[in-house]
Amino acid sequence: MLTIFALPKPFKGHIGAIQRNAISQWTRLNPKPEILLFGDEQGTAEIAQEYRVLHIPDVRRNQLCTPLLSDLFERAHNLASNNLLCYVNADIILLGDFMGAVRRVASWRDRFLMIGHRTNVDLDQPPVYESPEQEDRLRALVSQRGRLAGSAWIDYFVFPRGPFSTIPAFAIGRPCWDNWMLWRTRKLRAALVDATDVVLAVHQDHDYSHHPQGLTGVQGGEEALQNSRLARGGFCTIDDATHKLTVDGIRFHPRPLRSSVKRNAQNWWKRFVIDTGSIRHPLGLRHHNISRILDRIKAPLG
């Protein structure tokens, strides 16, 4: 029915534990999906062998050795045994509600992209959630301590074979490409379906030690700027979904796609505020202060 593909970070320390949590849970989904693990990072081959999933070690990289999503998506399309594909970040736990949601959306419409909010949570003992009987405990913990992430953060994408077989050479793990995927769906006049009400996608909190400059490097480095250039202003969030999947069915959620400069400026400002907070705040640059400065600059021109 579905092929899930991902490119994990190295399996070491905390990030290794939470990726194992996620991948082990994917293998317990029903019906069981095909799983493709890409990349040659430490431990990926061993995890693929342990869970008996397909491992594809070679992925094209940019000049900074970061894997390229263009190659990842193209190869996933070529290797997948199913006509439905799902890219998911390797720290996202998908639970028993996921496959049912995929089935409902796929039987409703041929052209779609299914996405949803993630729920952030700091797991107390990550390895315990490898046990299938722990789903109820995990749901209870997320209900108590989870925090729904904003609409600009998208961690899973379900789509039929075809529309995203070719995408720009975005660097994986850097901003903008996920928002471009949503924008592209709207431009293709396909259904952009928000499944948040039905799918609990658990994002396990982690640090950014995999990048030499940490979160600052991930969100504000050269690769982030290059992704922004490749997106060419194409930017949507979950708020731009055309439909919502609910327990009662799929309902139309009208959101006009405005291509004006004002629309793009608003979206880029939203992402800027989200992505640069950790850099700006130590310098005293809160977003309301920046807005005030910009208003003063624009005032003489008004």
CORJO-V518475 format. One record per backbone hydrogen bond with DSSP energy under -0.5 kcal/mol. CO is the residue of the C=O (numbers start at 1). NH is the residue of the N-H. Records with the same first field share a line. If there is no record, write none. Layout:
# CORJO-V518475
CO = NH / NH
This chain:
# CORJO-V518475
1 = 84
2 = 4 / 34
3 = 86
4 = 36
5 = 88
6 = 38
10 = 12
12 = 15 / 16
13 = 17
14 = 18
15 = 19
16 = 20
17 = 21
18 = 22
19 = 23
20 = 24
21 = 25
22 = 26
23 = 27
25 = 28
26 = 29 / 33
34 = 4
35 = 37 / 54
36 = 6 / 38
37 = 56
41 = 44
42 = 11
43 = 47
44 = 48
45 = 49
46 = 50
47 = 51
48 = 53
49 = 52
54 = 37
55 = 57
56 = 39
57 = 59
60 = 68
62 = 65
66 = 62
67 = 172
68 = 72
69 = 73
70 = 74
71 = 75
72 = 76
73 = 77
74 = 78
75 = 79
76 = 80
83 = 161
84 = 3
85 = 159
86 = 5
87 = 157
89 = 92
91 = 93 / 204
92 = 94
93 = 202
95 = 98
96 = 100
97 = 101
98 = 102
99 = 103
100 = 104
101 = 105
102 = 106
103 = 107
104 = 108
105 = 108 / 109
110 = 112
111 = 191
112 = 160
113 = 115 / 193
114 = 158
115 = 195
116 = 155
117 = 201
118 = 120 / 149
119 = 203
120 = 147
121 = 123 / 205
125 = 128
126 = 129
127 = 130
128 = 131
131 = 134
132 = 135
134 = 138
135 = 139
136 = 140
137 = 141
138 = 142
139 = 143
140 = 144
141 = 145
142 = 146
147 = 120
150 = 153
151 = 238
152 = 154
155 = 89
157 = 87
158 = 114
159 = 85
162 = 165
168 = 170
170 = 69
171 = 174
175 = 177
176 = 180
177 = 181
178 = 182
179 = 183 / 236
180 = 184
181 = 185
182 = 186
183 = 187
184 = 188
185 = 190
186 = 189
191 = 113 / 193
192 = 194 / 242 / 243
193 = 115 / 195
194 = 245
195 = 198 / 199
198 = 200
199 = 201
200 = 95 / 202
201 = 119 / 203
202 = 93 / 204
203 = 121 / 205
208 = 211
211 = 214
213 = 216 / 217
214 = 218
215 = 219
216 = 220
217 = 221
218 = 175
221 = 225
222 = 226
223 = 227
224 = 228
225 = 229
226 = 230
227 = 231
228 = 232 / 233
229 = 232
231 = 234
233 = 235
237 = 240
238 = 241
242 = 253
243 = 194
244 = 246 / 251
246 = 249
249 = 246 / 251
251 = 244
256 = 258
260 = 264
261 = 265
262 = 266
263 = 267
264 = 268
265 = 269
266 = 270
267 = 271
268 = 272
269 = 273
270 = 274
271 = 275
272 = 276
274 = 277
276 = 279 / 280
277 = 281
280 = 283 / 285
281 = 284
284 = 286
286 = 289 / 290
287 = 291
288 = 292
289 = 293
290 = 294
291 = 295
292 = 296
293 = 297
294 = 298
295 = 299
296 = 300
298 = 301 / 302
299 = 302
